[in-house]
Amino acid sequence: MKHTDWPFFEVHHRELATQLEAWSQQNLQMHPPGAVDDACRALVRQLGDAGWLQHAVAQGDKGIDTRAICLIRETLAFHCGLADFAFAMQGLGSGAIGLDGTAEQRARYLPQVASGAAIAAFALSEPQAGSDVAAMACSARLEGEHYVLDGEKTWISNGGIADFYVVFARTGEAPGARGITAFIVDADTPGLEIAERIEVIAPHPLARLRFTNCRIPVGQRLGAAGQGFKLAMRTLDVFRCSVAAAALGFGQRALHEGLQRAQSRAMFGGVLADFQLTQAKLAQMALQMDSAALLTYRAAWQRDQGEGVTKEAAMAKLAATEGAQQVIDAALQLHGGQGVVSGQAVEQLYREIRALRIYEGASEVQQLLIGRELLKGN
């Protein structure tokens, strides 16, 4: 039984998954051609032209269909990690505008993001403020009709290629998380510079941003002053389930590659799949992926019903990312030496999965969230 046959889904979800799978087989490859920046720009345009980005962007009163973006991320990740990245960052980068932007802000930015004409980025993390967002040091002071931003952001996906950044800065209305405000900063704004491009094990556009006396109009503020932390958490909540779905895509591809390898690798007069150790390993891999899929789509379905999913989304992300890491490692082991050759599917999956256990809440943070939610109920 396929995931889409489960009762979590409606007819339009099943149609969406079928259409995207056919499109992905025709249009995506695990190693996109060209340099990573150019490849990412091309994928954003390609996803926009095909209409897939419409699902990642909340426009007007239309919210995000969580099950749809999970299905899309799972499928894209199965075929091409950079395509999943491109899709997800358009949603995350514009999510705060969809949630709390003015009509003018939405009209200016969201249609361009949905069409692929503009690339979005979400700038929250700092060198000393990753999981501890309340430790943010980047500041914004009000001077007449402008805010002046000073400070740095790092680990910013799409950094260096984005057309605009949703930036969170300390404005000081209250201590800690209660004194943070969100802003839309266009990439060509004076005072914003790309301080460093960050190279990571799975090539994606990432950068450290520096703001020096960066003046932006008051009209570029997102929502009320001092409410930025809540907006950031709401934005991340929308997309946390989809991180689990991306991990599912990577893990499912690894299981697929592992099965093919086990059935085709000649060994001792038979094939690798003939050995009970291999069969037991494949069984464990399938169990991990199906368990994670059930948790992921339970959380997505629950969120689409308007229910809170703090615990459920944390469980899904933790199970899917940790499980996919183990499944990919097992698939690489089944490939033997061939698995560590650069360019092999399992080698690329091995590099792709690692960051998912860190970003949008590290695995340790997910454990804390689950534990706290359990204690609240007793």
TANORRA-V359863 format. One record per residue. N is the residue number from 1. RES is the residue in one small letter. SS is DSSP state (H for helix, E for strand, - for the rest). NEAR is the number of other ideal C-beta (glycine too) atoms within 10 Angstrom. Layout:
n/res/ss/near
N/RES/SS/NEAR
N/RES/SS/NEAR
This chain:
n/res/ss/near
1/m/-/6
2/k/-/9
3/h/H/22
4/t/H/19
5/d/H/9
6/w/-/13
7/p/-/7
8/f/-/20
9/f/-/20
10/e/-/15
11/v/H/8
12/h/H/11
13/h/H/21
14/r/H/15
15/e/H/11
16/l/H/21
17/a/H/20
18/t/H/13
19/q/H/14
20/l/H/20
21/e/H/15
22/a/H/10
23/w/H/18
24/s/H/19
25/q/H/10
26/q/H/7
27/n/H/14
28/l/-/19
29/q/-/11
30/m/-/17
31/h/-/12
32/p/-/20
33/p/-/8
34/g/-/10
35/a/-/11
36/v/H/18
37/d/H/15
38/d/H/12
39/a/H/20
40/c/H/25
41/r/H/18
42/a/H/16
43/l/H/22
44/v/H/26
45/r/H/16
46/q/H/18
47/l/H/26
48/g/H/23
49/d/H/12
50/a/-/15
51/g/-/13
52/w/H/26
53/l/H/24
54/q/H/16
55/h/H/21
56/a/-/30
57/v/-/25
58/a/-/23
59/q/-/16
60/g/-/10
61/d/-/5
62/k/-/10
63/g/-/14
64/i/-/20
65/d/-/19
66/t/H/25
67/r/H/26
68/a/H/23
69/i/H/22
70/c/H/31
71/l/H/27
72/i/H/29
73/r/H/29
74/e/H/28
75/t/H/29
76/l/H/27
77/a/H/30
78/f/H/24
79/h/H/19
80/c/-/24
81/g/H/25
82/l/H/25
83/a/H/28
84/d/H/25
85/f/H/26
86/a/H/31
87/f/H/26
88/a/H/23
89/m/H/26
90/q/H/26
91/g/H/26
92/l/H/25
93/g/H/28
94/s/H/31
95/g/H/27
96/a/H/29
97/i/H/27
98/g/H/23
99/l/H/18
100/d/H/20
101/g/-/22
102/t/-/13
103/a/H/8
104/e/H/9
105/q/H/18
106/r/H/18
107/a/H/13
108/r/H/15
109/y/H/23
110/l/H/20
111/p/H/14
112/q/H/18
113/v/H/28
114/a/H/23
115/s/H/17
116/g/-/22
117/a/-/14
118/a/-/22
119/i/-/23
120/a/E/28
121/a/E/28
122/f/E/27
123/a/E/29
124/l/-/26
125/s/-/20
126/e/E/23
127/p/-/12
128/q/-/11
129/a/E/18
130/g/-/17
131/s/-/12
132/d/-/11
133/v/H/19
134/a/H/13
135/a/H/13
136/m/-/24
137/a/-/13
138/c/-/21
139/s/E/17
140/a/E/28
141/r/E/13
142/l/E/14
143/e/E/10
144/g/-/8
145/e/-/9
146/h/E/16
147/y/E/23
148/v/E/18
149/l/E/25
150/d/E/16
151/g/E/19
152/e/E/19
153/k/E/28
154/t/E/20
155/w/E/19
156/i/E/26
157/s/E/25
158/n/-/29
159/g/-/24
160/g/-/18
161/i/-/19
162/a/-/25
163/d/-/17
164/f/E/25
165/y/E/24
166/v/E/27
167/v/E/29
168/f/E/28
169/a/E/28
170/r/E/24
171/t/-/21
172/g/-/16
173/e/-/14
174/a/-/10
175/p/-/9
176/g/H/12
177/a/H/18
178/r/H/14
179/g/H/20
180/i/E/28
181/t/E/24
182/a/E/31
183/f/E/24
184/i/E/23
185/v/E/24
186/d/E/14
187/a/-/18
188/d/-/8
189/t/-/18
190/p/-/10
191/g/-/15
192/l/E/21
193/e/E/14
194/i/E/15
195/a/E/15
196/e/E/15
197/r/E/13
198/i/-/15
199/e/-/9
200/v/-/12
201/i/-/10
202/a/-/17
203/p/-/20
204/h/-/22
205/p/-/26
206/l/E/20
207/a/E/23
208/r/E/20
209/l/E/27
210/r/E/19
211/f/E/26
212/t/E/14
213/n/E/9
214/c/E/23
215/r/E/15
216/i/E/22
217/p/E/12
218/v/H/13
219/g/H/11
220/q/H/17
221/r/E/21
222/l/E/21
223/g/-/19
224/a/-/13
225/a/-/17
226/g/-/17
227/q/E/19
228/g/H/32
229/f/H/21
230/k/H/16
231/l/H/22
232/a/H/21
233/m/H/14
234/r/H/15
235/t/H/27
236/l/H/20
237/d/H/18
238/v/H/22
239/f/H/24
240/r/H/24
241/c/H/30
242/s/H/33
243/v/H/25
244/a/H/32
245/a/H/32
246/a/H/31
247/a/H/32
248/l/H/33
249/g/H/26
250/f/H/26
251/g/H/31
252/q/H/23
253/r/H/26
254/a/H/29
255/l/H/21
256/h/H/13
257/e/H/20
258/g/H/27
259/l/H/16
260/q/H/15
261/r/H/23
262/a/H/21
263/q/H/13
264/s/H/10
265/r/-/16
266/a/E/8
267/m/E/13
268/f/-/8
269/g/-/6
270/g/E/10
271/v/E/15
272/l/H/22
273/a/H/18
274/d/H/13
275/f/-/14
276/q/H/7
277/l/H/8
278/t/H/19
279/q/H/13
280/a/H/10
281/k/H/19
282/l/H/21
283/a/H/10
284/q/H/14
285/m/H/25
286/a/H/16
287/l/H/12
288/q/H/21
289/m/H/22
290/d/H/16
291/s/H/13
292/a/H/27
293/a/H/24
294/l/H/15
295/l/H/23
296/t/H/31
297/y/H/27
298/r/H/18
299/a/H/29
300/a/H/28
301/w/H/22
302/q/H/18
303/r/H/23
304/d/H/20
305/q/-/9
306/g/-/7
307/e/-/10
308/g/-/11
309/v/-/21
310/t/H/16
311/k/H/18
312/e/H/22
313/a/H/32
314/a/H/26
315/m/H/22
316/a/H/31
317/k/H/31
318/l/H/24
319/a/H/23
320/a/H/32
321/t/H/29
322/e/H/18
323/g/H/25
324/a/H/31
325/q/H/22
326/q/H/15
327/v/H/30
328/i/H/30
329/d/H/17
330/a/H/19
331/a/H/28
332/l/H/22
333/q/H/13
334/l/H/24
335/h/H/21
336/g/H/12
337/g/H/6
338/q/H/13
339/g/H/21
340/v/H/12
341/v/-/10
342/s/-/7
343/g/-/8
344/q/-/16
345/a/H/20
346/v/H/23
347/e/H/17
348/q/H/21
349/l/H/28
350/y/H/21
351/r/H/15
352/e/H/28
353/i/H/27
354/r/H/14
355/a/H/18
356/l/H/22
357/r/H/20
358/i/-/15
359/y/-/15
360/e/-/23
361/g/-/21
362/a/-/16
363/s/H/16
364/e/H/12
365/v/H/17
366/q/H/24
367/q/H/13
368/l/H/13
369/l/H/19
370/i/H/17
371/g/H/12
372/r/H/12
373/e/H/15
374/l/H/10
375/l/H/8
376/k/H/9
377/g/-/6
378/n/-/4
